[in-house]
């Protein structure tokens, strides 16, 4: 966590993803999630020009329950962190 200024959570993945799309959050990651927790947020982020993937950079969020979201710069950096 030494690489971030802070981590904030409001308890609803759908809200956190929507806030990434709106630019209120720079990025978001979480697992395990259910498809209904992230489906709308994934669509909103992609429509806003953001990036969303599973922890390996793939497109299996709905089956893996893993989600990483951010802009073009931050998404790749978050992937590197969650991959360990």
Secondary structure by P-SEA (a helix, b strand, c coil): ccccccccccccaaaaaaaaaaccccccccccccccccaaaaaaaaaacccccccccccccccccbbbbbcccaaaaaaaaaac
